[in-house]
Amino acid sequence: MITEEKKQWAMEQLREKNKELGRLPKKDDFDVVTLSRIKAFLGPWPRALEAAGLKEPKIMPSKNKKKKKQQTAFKKETNGND
């Protein structure tokens, strides 16, 4: 189980690197051990940057909207070919 202390450590690593570089940190900016720990404690890189408050969360369209678009397109195709 990942403790809150470990998550805080990982977020602090990202924030410090951001301040040091003046840009969003990249995976290549960290040594292998630190990078693997950050990802283990915070998840995939984009989620880690979001957790540290360095990046806005990506808003994903709901699956229902996508499905609705597909159904509408299918109806247009089938009704237009009569």
ZIVENWO-V32929 format. One record per residue. RES is the residue in one small letter. PSI is psi in degrees with one decimal (999 if undefined). BURIAL is 1 if it has 9 or more other ideal C-beta (glycine too) atoms within 8 Angstrom, else 0. Layout:
((RES | PSI | BURIAL) (RES | PSI | BURIAL))
This chain:
((m | 135.5 | 0) (i | 124.2 | 0) (t | 159.3 | 0) (e | -33.5 | 0) (e | -40.8 | 0) (k | -40.1 | 1) (k | -43.0 | 1) (q | -40.8 | 0) (w | -47.3 | 1) (a | -43.3 | 1) (m | -37.9 | 1) (e | -38.0 | 0) (q | -44.3 | 1) (l | -42.9 | 1) (r | -42.0 | 1) (e | -42.2 | 0) (k | -37.2 | 1) (n | -44.9 | 1) (k | -41.9 | 0) (e | -42.9 | 0) (l | -23.4 | 0) (g | 22.3 | 0) (r | 172.4 | 0) (l | 132.5 | 0) (p | 145.8 | 1) (k | 161.8 | 0) (k | -36.8 | 0) (d | -12.0 | 0) (d | -7.5 | 0) (f | 152.2 | 1) (d | 163.7 | 0) (v | -43.4 | 0) (v | -46.9 | 0) (t | -43.3 | 1) (l | -46.0 | 1) (s | -35.1 | 0) (r | -43.8 | 1) (i | -47.1 | 1) (k | -34.7 | 1) (a | -37.6 | 0) (f | -30.1 | 1) (l | -8.8 | 1) (g | -164.7 | 0) (p | 156.8 | 0) (w | -50.1 | 0) (p | -38.3 | 0) (r | -34.8 | 1) (a | -44.4 | 1) (l | -38.2 | 1) (e | -43.9 | 1) (a | -34.7 | 1) (a | -4.3 | 1) (g | 20.0 | 0) (l | -16.4 | 1) (k | 141.0 | 0) (e | 140.0 | 0) (p | 140.2 | 0) (k | 129.5 | 0) (i | 118.5 | 0) (m | 137.5 | 0) (p | 147.8 | 0) (s | 152.3 | 0) (k | -30.4 | 0) (n | -39.7 | 0) (k | -43.0 | 0) (k | -44.0 | 1) (k | -40.0 | 0) (k | -41.5 | 0) (k | -41.6 | 0) (q | -41.0 | 0) (q | -41.2 | 0) (t | -43.7 | 0) (a | -40.4 | 0) (f | -43.0 | 0) (k | -41.5 | 0) (k | -41.2 | 0) (e | -44.6 | 0) (t | -34.3 | 0) (n | -27.6 | 0) (g | -13.5 | 0) (n | 19.6 | 0) (d | 999 | 0))
